[in-house]
Amino acid sequence: MTAVNAPRDRYNAVWIIFFILGLGTLLPWNFFMTATMYFTQRLKDPQINGEHNQTTNVTEGRNVLESKFNNVMTLCAMVPLLIFTCLNSFIHQRIPQKLRISGSLSVILVVFLITAVLVKVDMPPLPFFVVTMIKIICINSFGAILQGSLFGLAGMLPASYTTPIMSGQGLAGAFAAFSMICAIASGSALQDSAFGYFITACVVILLAILSYFALPKMEFFQYYSESNGSRSNADEENKMDLLKPESEAEKRPVLSLTDEEARPAVSVFGIFKQIWVLALSVCFVFTVTIGTFPAVTVEVKSTIANGSAWEKYFIPVSCFLLFNMMDWAGRSLTAFCMWPGKDSILLPILVVARVVFIPLFLLCNVQPRYTLPVLFHHDSWYIVFMILFSFSNGYLASLCMCFGPKKVSQHEAETAGAIMAFFLSLGLAVGAALSFGFRAII
């Protein structure tokens, strides 16, 4: 089989399926992350809640569970994501791909159904906090297996098929943020809005499950999966050559022998040596991003609201929706433009340059603050920083994830995709740990 003979992706069906699967990969985490208003409301101390008006920004009135919720939530999400992505890098060849992907999606669906049910169940703050963190650990553990398996699967297809996964992941955040804004705008009770919010997530995850089961029926996907699998049949082809007449066998000896020698057993560390620059780059991209978003960025207060409706919408719009829309735009741009190239020194330079966003956000109007001054008071500074921060995150991360599997031979692409997913998760975990320090120095 050659690329010349590859069938067309009719109606872009495979592209759309990978987009939906990408959406389902990060949607659970984004729904938990953007539902912080619901979770912190459930964590309020009844006594404090009775003494202070809910519309008053009284920092000292927040209990420990409320004040640490964002940091602990991020840590409980990213550490399991790292651990299970690492495990997936080594066990993906031992556990069937179908079980890893469909099983992970099914578990995540069950967790969200439980979350929707618990919206209607009264619980004291501490047990609710513990149960919420257990659910976050669960969805991110299985989400890690799902993400690593999905990038590995996309690694067998042309490079452009990593883009719909990244684009779907970016849209997952925008979809979650938009759903939260609609819930606020509806004026419904917070409990009723949260119930509909989590049921919506269940519907999307169910759609992702159905899409995955439709994937093997696509001729385009069948071609590339069979082409990848045919490489393991080299031994059998060589044996057939031995049974052919000498004149016929001489037509293929170099091909068969070369294939035999050039296709050793897949080595995780051998592959890493070929893609380490891209792996460390995607790791650093997400270290910077998660180090500041959402632990620092969600604490920025508007300086122009003055009690208007903008105060209520400032973080949902300027933080969550804007970040996810621009992140999605950056990820999607790689479908049309992939500059700089996979071997360009400019790519890691641009990645490292993103570290400038850390001091920029720390010097915005983050409240409460005790040590650092506020240099960027106006909301417009925060919005400009967020646009550049989120767009560069999506574009550079997507470039790295697209290029990684293409720097190795095709039969190593799935493992390379899993390694890239591991380093992506490593960046998320390191960023989550650093977020405590970034918030503390303010």
N, C-alpha and C positions, 0 to 999 in steps of 0.2 A: 504494500500500500504506500502511496505517496500523497503529498499534499495536493498534487495536481488532480488526483482522483477523488478528493474529499467532497462529499455531498454538501449542498447548501444548508444553512440553518434556516429552514423555511419559517417565514413569519417571525424570525428571530425568537423562536419558541424556547430554545435552550438558553439564550441570553436572558430572556424574561424569567425563566425558572431560576437561574443563578441569582438574578436580582431579588426575587422573592425569598430565596434561601438566605441571601445576605441580609435582607430585611428582618427575617426571623432570627438571625444570629444575634444581633445587637438590640432588637426591640425589647426583650425582657429587661435587660440592664437599664436601658433608657427609660422605660416606664417606671421602674423603681426610682431612678435618679431624679426624674422630673416630678415625681409625686411627693417630693419632700414636704410640701405644705400639708398634705394629708397625714403623712407619718408624724411630723413634728406636732401637729394638732392632737394626734392620739397620744403623744408622749407628754403632754402638758401635765404638770402637777395640779390636781384639782384645787388645792388651796391657793396656789399662785394664780391660777386661771380665774379664780373667783375674786382676787384682790386687784387684778390689773385688767384694764380694757384691752381686748384683743387687737385693736387697731393701734395701740400705743407701742412704740419701739422701746421696750424696757429690757435691756440686755441682762441686767442683774436679776430680772424676774425669770430668766430661762434656767431650767434645771440642768443637771449634768447630761442627762440623756438627750435633751434637745440640742444643747450646745455642741456636743460631740457627735451628733448623729451623722453629719455629712462625712467627717473624717473616718469614723468607724465603718460606715457603709462602704466607702471607697476601698478601705483596706480589706474588708470581708469579701469584697467582690474581686479584687485584683490578685490577692495571694492564691486563692483556689484556682483562679484563671491561669496563673503561672504554673502551678503545680500540675494541673491536669493537662495543660498544653504540653508540658515537658513529657509527661507520661505518654501522651498521644504520639509524640515524635518517635518513641521507641516501640510502642505496642500496636501502631496502626497496621503493621503487616501481619499481626497475629489475630486481630479481631476484624471480622468482616465489615467492610465499609457501610453496607446497608444497615447493620445493627448499630454502628456508631452514630450514624446520622439520624435515622428514624427513631432509634431509642432515645437519643438526647432530646429531640424535639418533643417526643411524647412525655418525657419526664417534666420538661419545662412547661408544657401545657397543663399538666396536673398541678404543678406548683401555682400557676396563675389562677386556676380554678379555685384552689384552696384560698389564695389571697383575696379573690372576689368574695368568697363566702365569709371570710373573717372580717370583711368590711362591716357586716351586719352583726358581728359578735362583739359584745363589750368585754374588754380585757384591761386589767391594771397596766400602767405604763411599763413597768419593768418586764413582765412576761411578754407584752406586746413587742418590746424592743428586742428581746432574745429571739422570739419566733421570727420576727422580720429579718434579723441577721442570719438565722439558719436558712431561711428561704433564699436570701441573697447568695449565701455560700453555695446552696444547691443549684440555683439556676446558672451561676457562673462556672461551677465545676463541669456541668454537662454542656454549658455553652462553649467552654474551652475545647472539649472533645469535638463538638459540632463545628466550631470555627476551624480548628486544625484539619479536620477531615475534609471540610469544604474547600479550603485553599489547596489541599493536596489533590482533591478531585479536579479542581480547575487547572492545576498544574499540568494535567495530561492534555488539555485543550490549548488552542492558540492563546498567546499572551493577553489578547484583548478580553478574554473571558474571566480574567481576574477582576477586571474593571466593574462588571455588574455586581459582584459581591461587595466590593468596596463602596460602590454607589448605593447599593441597597442598605448597607450598614449606616452610611451617612444619612439616608432618608429616614431610617428608623428613629434617629434622634429628632429630626424635624417633625416627623409624624407624632411622636410622643409629646413634644413641646406644643405643637398645634392643638392636640387633644386637650392638654392641660389648660391652654388659653381659652378654648371653647368652654371648658368646664367652669372656669372663673366667670366668663362672660354670661353664661346661662343664668347665673344667680341662684342656681339650685343649692341645696344643702350640700356641704362638703362630702358627707357620707354618700349621698345619692350620686354625686358626680364621680367619686372614686370607684363606686361599683360599676358604673357604665364604662369608666376608663379601663379597668382591668378586664372586663368582659370583651371590650374591643381588642385588647391584646390577645386574648384567647382565640378570637376569630382569625386574626392574622397568622398566628402560629399554626392553627389548623389548616389554613390555606398553604402554608409552607410545607406541611406534611404531605398534603395531596399533590403538591407540585413535585416534590421529590420522587414520589411513586410514579409520576408520569415521565420522569427524565429518561429511564432506560428504554422507553418506547420510541424515543427520538432517533431517527436515522443518523443525524449529525453526531450525536453523542455516542451512539453505537460504534461508529467508524473510529473515533479517536480512542475509545476505551479498548476496542479490539486491537487497534494498531499498537497501543501501549502494551497490551498483554501478549501480542505476538512476538515481542522481543524475547520473552522467556521460552519461546519455542525454537530458539536457534539450534539447540542441541539435537532436537528431533529432525530439523531440516538437514543438518550435517550428516546424520545417520542415513537419511534417504539418499544423499549424494553418493554414499559408498555403494549403494545398490544399483546405481546407474552405470551405463557404459562409460568407458574412460573418456571418449571424445566429448560426451555430454557433461560429464562431471568436471572436465577441465574448464568449462565455461564459467563455473562459479567457485573455484577453490579459494581464490583470494578473498571474495566476499564472505564466504562462510567462515574461513579461518580468522579473518579480521574481526568479524562479529563475535566469534568465540572468545578471542583474546581481549577485545575492547569492552566486554560487558562483564566485569567482575561483580561479585556480590555487592549490593548497595551498602556503602559505609556512611553512617551519619557524620562522622568526623571528617571523612574525606570530602563529603559534599560541603560541609561547613567551611573548609579551607578555601573553597571556590566562591562562596557567597558571603564571607564574613563582613565585608564592608557594608553590603546592603542590609545584612542582619543587624549589625550594630547601629546602622542609620535609622532603621525603623524603630529600634529599641529607644534611641535617643529622642526621636520625634514624640513618642508617647510618654516618655519620662517627663519632658517639659510640659506637655499638654495636661496630663493627669496631676502633675505636681501643683498646677494652678486651677484647673477646671475639674470639678465645681467647687472644691474646698475653699479657694480664695475668691474666685469670681462671683460666687453666689452671695457673698457677704458685702459686696459693693452696694452703697446706698445712693439713690438719686439725689442730686443737689438742686434740681430745678422743679421737682414735683410739687413741693409746698402743699401737701395734703390733697392734691388732685388725684384723678384716677390713674395717672401715669405711675404714681408710687406703687400701686397694686400690680401694674403690668410691667414695670421696669425690668425686673429679673426674668420673668417668663419670656419677655420679648427680646430684650437686649442681651441676655445671657444665653438661655437655652435655645430659643427659636433661631436667633441670629447665628449662634455658633453652629448649630446643626445644619442650617440652610447653606452657610458658606462652606462648611466642611463637606457637605454633599456636592456643592458646586466644584470644589477642588478635586474630589474623588472622580467626579464625572468627566472633568476636563481631560483626564488621561485617555479617554476613549478617542479623543481627537488630536491630542498633543502629548508627546512623551519626551519632553526636553527637561533637563539634560539627559544624555544617553546613559545606559547602564554601566559603562566603563569610564564615565566622565568624573573627574575630581571635583567638579562644581557641585555635584549632587550632595556628597557628604558635607561640603562647605556650607551650602544652604541649610542643611539640616542642623548643623552646629550653631549657625547664626540665629536660630529661633530661641536660643537661650536668653536673648534680650527681652523677650516677653515676660520673663519672671519678674525683674525689677519694675517693668512698666506697670504691671497689674498690682504689685505690692504698693506702688506709690499712687494708685487710684484711691477713691474714697471708701476704702474697706473699713467697716466698723464692726465691733469696737477695735481701737488701736491704741497702743501705749508707747511705742518707741519711734517708729518711722513717721516722717511728715507726709502730708498729702500734697503732692506736686501737681496732680492732674485732677482738679476739682470737677470740672464740667462733665456732664454725661457724654458729650460728644467725643471726648478723649477715649473714654471707656469703649464706646461703640466702634471707633476707628481701630483701636487695638484689637478688639474682638473679631472684626472682619479679617484683618491681616493674620491674626493668630489662627483662626479656624480654617481659613482658606489654605494657608500654608500647611496646616496639619493634614488636611484631606489630600492635597495634591502630592506632597512629598511622600506621605505614607503609602499612597496608592502606587506611585512610581516604584518605590522599593519592593512592594509586594508583587507587582507585575514583573519586574526584572529578575527577581530572585530565582524562580524556577527555570528561567530561560538562560541562565548562565551555566547550567549543567545539561547533560544528555537527557533525552526524553524519558528513558526508563528510570532516571533519578529524580524526575520532576516532582512526583508526589511527595517524596521524602523532603526535597528542598522546600516545597510549599509548607510542609508541617514544621520544618525548622524555622522558617520565616514567621509562621504563626506563633511559635514559642517565643521568639525574640520580641515580637509585638507585645505578647502578654508579659514578658519580662519588663518591658518599658512601662506597661501599665502598673505593675506591682511596685517597681522602684518609684514611680511617680506618686503612687498612693502613700508610700512610706514618707517620701520627702514632703508631701503636702502638710503633714503635722508640723514639720520644721518651718516651712514657709509661712504658715498661719501664725506660728508662735512668735516669729521675729517681728511681726507687725505690732 
